[in-house]
Structure formats: C-alpha cells, structure tokens
Amino acid sequence: MLKDNHQRTINYVRLAVTDRCNLRCTYCMPENMQFLERSSLLSYEEIVRLMQVLTDAGINKIRITGGEPFLRKDLMLLLEQLAPMAGISITTNGVLTAPFIPALKALGIHQINLSLDTLQADRFFRITRRDQFSAVQQTLDSLLAHEMDVKINMVVMDGVNTDELLDFTELTRNHPVSVRFIEEMPFNGQGNRFSGINWNYLRILDTIRSQYSLEKITDAPNSTSLNYRIPEHKGSIGVIPAYSRTFCGTCNRIRITPTGGLKTCLYGDDVLNVKNLLREGSSDLELLEHLQAALQHRAKDGFEAAASNTHTQLESMSVIGG
C-alpha cells in the first residue's frame, strides 16, 4: 500500500487525460488558454502502464478528468483497459458525453460527476463563454434515464449563481442525484477576482437550511463532502469545503496531470514527473519507488501546500486535473 509521511493510505488517483476543454469557464481558465501539444501528454500506453503499477500498489479508485476527458480521441479504448483494474468514475462538463453513456454503463462505469454551475441557459453562456447548455441538459437527462450514479458539481460564485442554490437543491426532490456545492478556489481564470471566502460551506448550508430541513448523512471514509438528505427527496446534497480545506486530514488521493506531473495536493506544485521516468526507461519497481519517495514529503494540508507553491495563483483546473 502507498502511504504518505502522515501515515495516510493512498488508494485514489485523479487522472487527467487532457488539458483541453470545450468550455472557457470564467473561474477556471483564461479565454485565450494555450493548450499543450499531443506529444507533451501521457500516451495511452503510458497511462495504462502507470495505472497498473498504481493499482498493484493498492490504488482501487481512478477518476478520469481533464480538461474535458471526452475531447481525448478514442477515450473509450483507454477506459476499456482501465475498467478491469479499479473502480472508474468520470468528471465531465457534459457537452460531448451523452452518446457514450450506454457504452460506459456496459463497462461497469456508473459514477459520473457532471460539472454544472447554473440551470439557466443565458447564465451558462456568460459563465462558460460557450452556447452549450442544451447539450449538457441532454447529457443529464440521459444519465438519469440510464440510472447512472450522478453527482452534479456546482461551484458557488458570489454575485454569479448564489441565487440558484435553492433551485439546485430542488433538483433532489424528484431525481436521485447528489448535488454538491463547491467553495470557489483561486484559479487563474479569474484575474484578481476571487469570492470563495464570501461563500464558504457554512454560509451555503445556512442558505439551504432557510428553506429545507437537512438531515446529516454519515460521510464515507475520506469523503471531501459533508452530505445531507432532505425528507421526502429522492436525492441528496453535499458541500465541499474546497477553500476551507477541512477534509485534508483524511486525504487519500493523488493527482496525475495530463503531462505526467504528480500532485500530492491540489494546492501544491508537481512533486514528480512520471512521464519523464517512463520515457527514460524506468522499471515498474523504480516507478513505484519514486512515487513512494515523493509521498514522504507530502504537505500536511492544503494550507501548507499553498504556502510552498511557486505559483501566485492556482493553475487552470484543466492543467491540474479537474
């Protein structure tokens, strides 16, 4: 098993397969984002080998992210190879996802996290700078029709979408979805604007409690969200203290960026590049030794990691791995 220097077992990897995205969300990336050349990315062969090393070392959860993962050509071929290794889940913006849902279900991939920050088409365009709301709505409808395990991730932004907290909560009345409200974080798409501290998880919960009776659900081990049910609702809600970072003490995850960077914390720099090791001819054992060594210098929490980060703002989530 992989363990860090704080004796936390690592069994979950967030794997970004591309930095490219077909949206330009204002809180995530600049409008003129410059994307990487294909040769800079981990190849599918490299990804499969790396995931085999990690799953042999105890990783049993792999979340596929981007950028937008369905922009990566032949993604289903990669998923076919990864599905037997570990439990696979996917985070997507939903623009391209709908046609792949039956095939995902056939592979045993049921958990889909859908990034959706508004239920209003005009506001969707203002947030994402793209007119794709109907495509995302189609994906959501299809996910529900195929009885997939759907989590809707809404980034709560002051002065942008906080008036929709109750509308998102209402989705759980008739649909078996989990709506998770995420504190905003200081990514590089925002310029100098950052409002996360104005709407922390406590304020989000207070707003929802003004209209709904919340009953606490026992959170899963290592959960990043605080989860609640509402009487007579089919779904549930959760809040993710991404900026408050209350969940760091039980963190069980690492991130692999599209270029093979290993991040042991969302708020920290890359601590290792596995793509370079793979292309330099490292054996599986050598890869594992490098990974384990990197974990022995892991920050205690997101605050410690941020203090040592060489970037003045977090990189785009498409570069980090969403």
Summary of the structure (lengths in Angstrom):
residues: 322
radius of gyration: 18.9
end to end distance: 24.7
largest distance: 58.6
contacts: 1044
relative contact order: 0.16
helix: 35%
strand: 19%
